[in-house]
Amino acid sequence: MTLGEKAGLAFHPPTELPEVGGLTEEQAVSISRSHIQDKQISHFNVLNGASPQDIAAWANGLQEIAGSTRLGIPVTLSSDPRNGYRSTPFTGQSVAALSKWPEAIGMAAIGDPDRAREFGDTARREFLAMGIRVYLGPQADLFTEPRWPRGFGTFGEEPVRASVLARSFISGLRGGPKIDRQSVSAVIKHFPGGGPQKDGNDALDKRFPDQIYPGGQQDLHLRPFEDAIRDGVTQIMAYYGRPVGTTWDEVGFAFNAPVVRDLLRGRLEYDGIAMTDWNVVGSSIIDGKQFGPNSYGLDDVDVDERMRIAFLNGIDQFGGDDIPQVLIRLVHDGLVSEDRLDVSVRRLLMEKFRLGLFDNRFVDLETAREVGSDPVLAAKGRRAQADAIVLLTEARSEVLPVRAGTRVYAEGIDLRASTRHGFVPVNLPAEAEVIVLQLDSPWEPDPDSPLGDHFRGGSLEFSAAVIGHIADLASHAPVVIFVYLERPAVLTPLLPHVASLLAHFGASDQILLDSLVGLTGFNGTLPFDLPRSMAAVAASREDVPFDTERPLFRHGEGTKVPAAMVSTTVTNGPTAVPSSTEGEPAPGKSSAHERRRA
């Protein structure tokens, strides 16, 4: 291999399909030819795509270009999650035809490793059909900071449950004991655990680089990654954050020798692919805005030095960047040895061989259409949406299930989404026998954010206007509220005004309405504590699970209700996956009998 062919493997930029309002066909193909033929890059993150067959056709086109190069190294396509409730250019754009699942935090609400494996297997089948062979996930981060905007992509707050579910999901992606030609490779992230973001502000935003450990829980956040490495995970992504107040260097994790060189490559003896998160050495345009470089602690050094530091620490591949000429220059100047580059090249090529890409790089468009719209896979996703719903307050038998013929006023949910309920929609609250609301978790718009409204941060409290409106509605009829718990909202002010309070983690209006009439039961339990107040959140430690004082609802709580029945039996504690505490309180947390809501 030439130096240029080797260097090209070390970069993993985006590829965009042509679309209305975006790139033209000519522009998209020209960029792809430049990347593959001129820069000799063969790893790409697929950012968009309206349908599975569109993505599959684009994948085949890229493979044709790659086949025309001197060595014909096949392209490896990756993607962020494509099955989620939310769709953003930063953490995953959903494809309408694919099965729809709750966010990962909803799988934690279900709490069953077999269901997480089923989710991974579904994603594997759909990704394979589209020609995507690398899944940029799962997030093995612990959701210990309630304000963190990326917590919805985790498997919750409890360390053992998060580890078990992440590894079960990876097992589903793999499709067997080892990676092979029927596998999708997982990139577990964000090493060494991205949960403890200072004040909950994510390091994806350059204004908020710091990650802190006031409770000294670095090892706790490492646990899911250690477990995955023992299971044989082959790709790991280091996060953006800069650790502050620890023994680690105060630079971004990709540049952090104690974290990548000493911990990941040394103590944990990890010999798989280590990649950076997107644009830590260079920059790109995402959603019309410049993104990067996110090189915290190294902003005063040039791109060559940033790349040299990361590469010598043990990084193999640079996410988002397309600048192999910099790596070539480093080798020519003797700042990086070609022998060191060869170590990364072997890792990256071996993954392509394991996935069978050298033998079969193309996909069938009809298979992409069939798998992408498979009703069996879609039904699995809908079942997961329903099973993740958590009934937080004890149901009143006169309210749930809502009977056919009931006059219902609704906000935030379309009563026309299901014809099976037999409700009589009304236009005014005063005309209703039952009022149904669907609310998102509170968040505060940030006009200065380079991420727009794609990352929802800020306060977890509902505004006084929202609470007042709910109180007014409750004066007319019993109120049933669904809250999309993207983050652990402060629900305390809602309780006096609701007949029933329910949480979901990504569910269609039809699924929510089906649960109201008892067509589905309530099976989910909370994947995190729900704080009593923002004061309790502010006083908690970012790295310590279950650290808010006297939570309103506890991890593992939820009223279990079989389909078409109403029960007041509350299940306390996690189900299906054991707790890490084995009966002992988590670090910084009181025991269960001391944590009652009252």
Buried (B, 14 or more C-beta within 10 A) or exposed (E): BEBBBBBBBBBBBBBBBBBEEEBEEEEBBEBBEEBBBEBBBBBBBBBBBBBBBBBBBBBBBBBEBBBEBEEEBBBBBBBBBBBBBBBBBBBBBBBEBBBBBBBBBBBBBBBBBEBBBBBBBBBBBBBBBBBBBBBBBBBBBBBBBBBBBBBBBBBBBBBBBBBBBBBBBBBBBBBEEEBEBEBBBBBBBBBBBBBBBBBBBBBBBBEBBBBBBBBBBBEBBBBBBBBBBEBEBBBBBBBBBBBBEBEBBBBBBBBBBBBBBBBBBEEBEBEBBBBBBBBBBBBBEBEEEEBBBBBBBBEEEEBBBBBBBBBBBBBBBBBBBBBBEBBBBBBEEEBBEEEBBEEBBEBBBBBBEBBBBEEEBEBBBEBBBEBBBBEEBBEBBBBBBBBBBBBBBBBEEEBBBBBEEBBBBBBBBBBEBBEEBEBBEBEEBEBBBBBBBBBBBBBEEBEEBBBBEBBBBBBBBBEEEBBEBBBEBBEBBBBBBBBBBBBBBBBBBBEEBBBBBBBBBBBBBBBBBBBBBBBBBBBBBBBBBBBBBBEBBEEBBBBBBBBBBBBBBBBBBBBBBEBEBBBEEBBEEBBBBEBBBEEEEBBBBEEBEEBEEE
